[in-house]
Amino acid sequence: MFNISVERIINKPIEQVFELISDHANYSQFKGVDKSSLLKEGTEHKNGLGAVREVVAAIGTLHEEIVRYEPASSKSDQETKKAVLGYKIIFSKPLPYDHHLGEVHLSEVDGKTHAKWISKGRISTFLIGPLYFDKQIQKNGSRAFGSILKYIDNL
């Protein structure tokens, strides 16, 4: 099973970070992503709940459905702003993913954004052995998520 967790403080407002993370059709701006597109719009927001995005990279093609879409909000001026984007891999090639969880949690910290990106699942193949692929996905996924967050910070 792979279990990816990447955290970073981004020197940008939470609203801007959430907008960039949830802009599915423009993931190709991030290093390591060859192509991205929005295959299906969400129910209330084009990138929101129910949206399906396609991400094509060297490791293959993923279709991810948005299962949680909570833009930045706070209940009062004293509370910390928070946002969450959750997704589930519903199609993948060439490797078959059994994806349990994918979420990006954002919280405002002194005008900056604390980002925590997590992804859990397993590669469900027995050709070479699922542990080999899970380790590779964990290593490469951590690097990719960190790279995306760093890119956003440097914009």
C-alpha positions in Angstrom: 0.0 0.0 0.0 1.3 3.5 -0.8 0.8 6.3 1.7 1.9 9.7 0.5 1.9 12.7 2.7 3.5 16.0 1.7 3.3 19.3 3.7 4.5 22.8 2.8 3.9 26.4 3.8 3.1 28.5 0.7 3.5 32.2 0.8 0.2 32.9 -0.9 -3.4 33.5 0.3 -5.4 30.3 0.8 -8.0 31.4 -1.8 -5.3 31.6 -4.5 -3.8 28.2 -3.6 -7.2 26.5 -3.6 -8.0 28.0 -7.0 -4.7 26.7 -8.5 -5.0 23.2 -6.9 -8.6 22.9 -8.1 -8.0 24.2 -11.7 -8.0 20.8 -13.3 -7.7 21.8 -16.9 -4.4 23.7 -16.1 -2.4 21.0 -14.3 -0.2 20.8 -17.3 1.5 24.0 -16.0 3.0 21.8 -13.3 6.4 20.1 -13.8 5.9 16.4 -14.7 2.3 16.8 -16.0 2.3 16.4 -19.8 -1.4 17.1 -20.3 -4.5 17.8 -18.2 -8.2 18.3 -19.0 -11.6 18.5 -17.5 -13.6 15.6 -18.8 -16.8 16.3 -16.9 -17.9 19.5 -15.1 -19.0 19.3 -11.4 -22.5 19.8 -10.3 -22.3 23.3 -8.8 -18.9 24.5 -9.9 -17.1 23.3 -13.0 -14.1 22.0 -10.9 -16.3 21.0 -8.0 -18.1 17.9 -6.7 -18.5 15.3 -9.4 -16.0 16.8 -11.8 -13.7 14.4 -13.5 -10.2 15.4 -14.6 -7.7 13.6 -16.7 -4.0 13.9 -15.9 -1.4 12.5 -18.3 2.2 12.1 -17.1 5.2 9.9 -17.9 3.8 7.3 -15.4 0.5 7.0 -17.3 -3.0 8.4 -17.4 -5.3 9.0 -14.4 -8.9 10.0 -14.3 -9.8 11.6 -10.9 -13.3 12.3 -9.7 -13.7 15.2 -7.3 -15.4 13.8 -4.2 -14.9 16.7 -1.8 -14.9 20.4 -2.8 -14.7 22.9 0.1 -13.3 26.3 -0.9 -11.7 28.5 1.7 -14.1 29.6 4.5 -14.2 30.5 8.2 -17.2 30.6 10.4 -16.0 33.7 12.2 -13.2 36.2 11.9 -11.4 34.5 14.8 -11.3 31.1 13.2 -8.7 29.9 10.8 -9.7 29.7 7.1 -9.7 26.1 5.8 -10.2 24.4 2.4 -10.3 20.8 1.2 -10.1 19.3 -2.2 -10.7 15.5 -2.3 -10.4 13.2 -5.2 -10.5 9.5 -6.1 -8.7 7.8 -9.0 -11.5 6.1 -11.0 -9.4 5.0 -14.0 -5.7 4.5 -14.6 -3.4 3.0 -17.2 -1.1 1.3 -17.5 -1.2 0.4 -13.8 -4.5 -0.4 -12.1 -4.9 1.8 -9.0 -7.1 0.9 -6.0 -7.3 4.4 -4.6 -8.6 4.9 -1.1 -8.0 8.6 -0.5 -6.7 11.7 -2.1 -7.0 15.0 -0.4 -5.4 18.4 -0.2 -6.0 20.2 3.1 -5.3 23.9 3.2 -5.3 26.2 6.3 -4.4 29.8 6.7 -1.4 30.6 8.8 -0.5 34.3 9.3 -1.6 35.2 5.7 0.2 32.2 4.3 -1.2 28.7 3.5 -0.3 25.4 5.1 -0.9 22.7 2.6 -1.0 19.0 3.3 -1.5 16.6 0.4 -2.2 13.0 1.1 -2.9 10.0 -1.1 -3.4 6.4 -0.1 -4.1 3.3 -2.1 -2.4 0.3 -3.8 -1.5 -0.9 -7.2 -3.6 -3.9 -7.8 -1.4 -6.0 -10.0 0.6 -9.2 -9.3 2.8 -9.2 -12.4 5.9 -8.0 -10.7 4.4 -7.6 -7.2 2.3 -4.8 -5.8 4.9 -3.8 -3.1 7.3 -2.8 -5.8 4.8 -0.6 -7.6 3.4 0.8 -4.3 7.0 1.9 -3.3 7.5 3.6 -6.6 4.2 5.4 -6.5 4.9 6.6 -3.0 8.4 7.9 -3.9 7.3 9.5 -7.2 4.0 10.8 -5.8 5.7 12.5 -2.9 8.2 14.1 -5.3 5.4 15.2 -7.7 3.1 16.6 -5.0 6.0 18.5 -3.5 7.0 19.9 -6.9 3.4 21.2 -7.5 3.3 22.9 -4.1 6.7 24.4 -4.6 5.7 25.7 -8.1 2.6 27.4 -6.6 4.7 29.0 -3.9 7.1 30.3 -6.5 4.4 31.9 -8.8 
